Amino acid sequence: MQAQTARTDNFMRFLAWAQANQKRLIVWGGLAIVAIAAIAFVVYQQGQKEIRAALALSNVRVPLSPTAPVPPGTADAFLRVAKDYDGTKAAARAQLMGAATQFTEGNYAAAQKSFEEFLREYPESPWTPQAHFGIGASLDAQGKASEATAKFEEIRRRFASEPIIDEAKLALARLYENQGKNADAHKIYTELVTGNPYSGIGSEAGLRKEDLEAKYPDLAKTNAPIMTPPAPTATLANPPTTKQVLTITNIPQSTVTTGAAKATAATNLPPLNVKPSTNAPAAGAGTNTAK
């Protein structure tokens, strides 16, 4: 009974307070409704902007075949979508595709600037590694070897687990080789061959590695296995018969691609075909016949 009386008293006090602050409550309620409506409108507008951006991006026509020439004005069309719908996911993709198209057209300086702008506008994008790779490839294509080397070294440190890492390593090794840093190049080629020998990049790395070893035999010694004496074992009267079985499983079967560096993403971006190195080995070079 006392509890019910207390609840009744509290309710009556609330009604008295509400009546005394009626105007203030009406203002607060109105402000809350306006704020909710404004948030809903912004969310709606952003959703509509995303839809319009995606539609504009889909209207930029590109060849279905990667070997077909890109129509003139394609890069500008991508970058126009990126500018008109900035802040959307479609705009981020359009910016990256525009930069990649500029590279494909041979406009390397403009491609570098577009990749750099992508990093400024979308620093948290999952395509950040691809943009860094595009900058490195653009610098390499412009003949800026030292800057390209620094960029690929950065990629090697920061994006070791990203899909573009093998392409970045191959590009870095070629730069090292061109700069006379043969031991560094040989080390990276060995990593690529050991890590994924069945891929196109692994195959190219293997050929370049063999070519280096043919020119500089001392490099081959760095891969010689280290023989260690077996540890002494106790002799048993009736030793059990055992067999050692070496099982190799889960060998990756990667799709063979060209070894040239490409700025690619899982977004159907146009490939970035880096200029082939002038010291690429001849086909079949460096093969050894096991005896």
TASULGI-V238197 format. One record per pair of residues at least 24 apart in sequence whose ideal C-beta (glycine too) atoms are under 6 Angstrom apart, sorted by the first residue. I is the first residue (numbers start at 1). J is the second residue. If there is no record, write none. Layout:
i:j
I:J
I:J
//
This chain:
i:j
49:88
50:88
53:85
53:88
53:90
53:91
54:90
56:81
57:81
57:90
57:94
66:271
70:101
70:104
74:101
75:101
75:102
92:122
92:125
93:267
96:127
97:269
99:134
100:263
100:269
100:270
100:272
101:270
103:272
104:270
108:138
108:141
108:142
111:138
112:138
127:265
129:159
129:162
129:164
130:263
130:265
133:164
133:168
133:263
134:263
134:272
137:261
137:263
137:272
137:274
140:274
141:275
145:175
149:175
166:201
167:261
170:201
171:261
174:277
182:212
182:216
186:212
186:219
196:252
198:254
199:254
200:256
200:257
200:259
201:259
204:259
207:281
210:286
211:281
211:285
211:286
214:286
//
